[in-house]
Amino acid sequence: MKAARLAGGLALLQLCCCGVTLGFVEYGNGATWERELPACASARSVCSLVHRRYWLSPLEIRLCRCPHKEPCPEGFETAPSAWAVNITSRTQLKMCSAWQPTNCTSDQTSLIMRTSRTFPSPERQGTKEIHADVLCQCAQDRDVYYRRTHGNNTADLTYYEQRQYFRCAPLSECKARASCGHITRDFYATYKTCHCPANHLCTVPQGRNRKVENVREAMYEGAAYQALCLPR
């Protein structure tokens, strides 16, 4: 597969395959191309985070380099795949090779997200890296939510690392006009926490009822809209 290099660590994939929607590749974790990426720690490491955008091609953010020069599977998988784990209907994790994780139990950590920073000094610039490991698999359907259970931090004068742990949580039934989750402000991915009643949609209200909150979701940390169950 050929890719055209673009400015700012971007590449444009120019081929479409059955069951996969391809698009832009962005090199994360301070890299500008594949060889600058950190090596993936294990077979459970997430090598790419893929966002299925509404009005543009999918955006694939490369996080680490697969071992033995294996390519990280490309694009957003629209069919079931051993290389892909769905976090939302528009957020997907890609693994280096076909891996058949066991199904998670109710008390088992399914996903660990690690964010590390080195602070700037007169000798070097500061850096930020994001990595994730999939320990087991939640059901790949609309009835599961990745719920953050806890986190811990490690820090000194030059380094900071935050780990966040997520479990599979079944979606409950929510009431009309009640909060049903969050919708990210960048790619409008919906992190649902419950099912809306019949003839209602989990969406962002208009006007004064629209609220923005700082959230910590699976593979997303930052500002997001509060979603409500509103009539269709």
Steps between C-alpha positions, in 0.01 A plus 500: 500500500634843409465810713565860409699685767340826614623777727470463876548124520199419283465249221207447266414137430380464144334160491170359623445135591194290571390542861756774569465876457839665455595863541762725657785375719646722771813399689452558872732489801741754353571305181488635144528160329489127578860448610478774762212329683579323829491121482177333611553339841309176434240325286236669715621850413282725286698605191240743361197696615253551215223762494216455252418861422160616373594726210859396428700183448591308818794634700749236610739603779802271518617440858779241479702289256413131466779243559686320220413782258138383487261771377229628729165413337365805321167678491169465683367143493132501407472121537598281799878463515759332723717811462243754623330585830212750498482752784207692349328472163755754373809419707705190429825352634728306264733219611828396335389148413193282517438451870210315652455654846285327755166653587512726804331411825308765694788565744787484250691801364454506124708801395794692647576846361839655581589866450860603570668839486856622536528860608702749293843613614774723356651190337189341348140552402213345690332189356164327532417138413173304512494120505233239568480127570197278442488228767169340403212582271165653581203388293523678165144629493298797614424358844843557656670811637869532594470636854799666666560333837809674637834654414843556650785741442879480513701821497830667581666825395552388140234234427127442546296189418128444543332161466124462460318169531173409327253212539208380290173629644155401368279787394195563715174663390485877542199730517386757248703824511749341742876497444604208280875561460743733325571599141852612417546845351758394240356195319153479664559151636225401744594339830164369616434411862141378456232422239244768416128413496320419177470792256783686677856567389816552705612836363620851584226751585489837329517849646536568870456136596831406336769427760872433463680288759855377550489121478724195516379232265672205334766652269358849545572765760381858466191708431181324388132581466256355749256283305130471590221263397290728279195424283581416139 
